Amino acid sequence: MAKVRTKNELSINELLARARQRVELPTGNLWVEYEADVDLLYIRFKERPQPTHSQDDLDQGIIRNYEGKTLVSLEVLDITGLYAQ
């Protein structure tokens, strides 16, 4: 179910632990992808979300994607701190 493509060998559990430091994750199934070239962790709460709008919190490096009022995915920017100053 969870897939991670990472060049820096962080495990899925380590990436999710870093995400949980910034945002509360809902319980249930998670589909996870890591994009190493942009250091982005993408977490979906349903298999094939079709977001209608997004809300960003750039101070925390989080983008929340919604279908109507339902949160369907999160994008966690700079998850490993690769681009942090």
C-alpha positions as CSV (number, residue, x, y, z in Angstrom):
1,M,0.0,0.0,0.0
2,A,2.6,2.6,1.0
3,K,5.3,3.3,-1.6
4,V,8.4,5.4,-1.1
5,R,10.9,6.3,-3.7
6,T,13.8,7.8,-1.9
7,K,17.5,8.4,-2.7
8,N,18.4,9.1,0.9
9,E,17.2,5.8,2.3
10,L,14.7,7.2,4.9
11,S,12.1,4.6,5.7
12,I,8.4,5.2,5.4
13,N,8.1,5.3,9.2
14,E,10.8,8.0,9.4
15,L,9.2,10.1,6.8
16,L,5.8,9.8,8.4
17,A,7.3,10.6,11.8
18,R,8.7,13.8,10.4
19,A,5.3,14.7,8.9
20,R,3.6,14.1,12.2
21,Q,5.9,16.7,13.8
22,R,4.2,19.3,11.6
23,V,0.6,18.1,11.2
24,E,-1.8,15.7,12.8
25,L,-2.5,12.8,10.4
26,P,-5.9,11.2,10.3
27,T,-6.2,7.5,11.2
28,G,-6.9,4.9,8.6
29,N,-5.3,3.9,5.3
30,L,-2.5,6.1,4.0
31,W,-1.0,6.1,0.5
32,V,2.5,7.7,0.6
33,E,4.9,8.8,-2.1
34,Y,8.2,10.6,-1.6
35,E,9.7,12.7,-4.4
36,A,13.4,13.0,-3.6
37,D,14.2,15.5,-6.4
38,V,11.9,18.1,-4.7
39,D,12.0,16.6,-1.1
40,L,8.2,16.3,-1.1
41,L,6.2,13.8,0.9
42,Y,2.7,13.3,-0.6
43,I,0.2,11.6,1.7
44,R,-3.2,10.5,0.4
45,F,-6.1,9.4,2.6
46,K,-8.0,7.7,-0.2
47,E,-6.6,5.8,-3.2
48,R,-7.5,8.2,-6.0
49,P,-8.4,11.7,-4.6
50,Q,-9.7,14.4,-6.9
51,P,-9.1,17.6,-5.0
52,T,-11.3,20.5,-5.7
53,H,-9.2,23.1,-3.8
54,S,-6.1,23.4,-1.7
55,Q,-5.1,25.4,1.4
56,D,-1.5,26.1,2.2
57,D,0.4,26.7,5.4
58,L,3.8,27.7,4.0
59,D,5.1,28.5,7.5
60,Q,4.7,24.8,8.3
61,G,5.5,23.6,4.8
62,I,2.1,21.9,4.4
63,I,-0.4,22.0,1.6
64,R,-3.9,20.5,2.4
65,N,-6.0,19.2,-0.5
66,Y,-9.8,18.9,-0.2
67,E,-12.7,17.4,-2.1
68,G,-15.4,19.7,-1.0
69,K,-14.9,19.9,2.8
70,T,-13.2,16.6,3.1
71,L,-9.4,16.5,3.5
72,V,-8.1,13.9,1.0
73,S,-4.3,14.5,0.9
74,L,-1.4,16.5,2.3
75,E,1.8,17.6,0.7
76,V,4.7,18.1,3.1
77,L,7.3,20.3,1.6
78,D,11.1,19.9,2.4
79,I,10.3,16.9,4.5
80,T,14.0,16.0,5.2
81,G,15.2,19.6,5.6
82,L,17.2,19.3,2.4
83,Y,16.3,22.8,1.4
84,A,16.1,24.4,4.9
85,Q,18.4,27.4,5.5
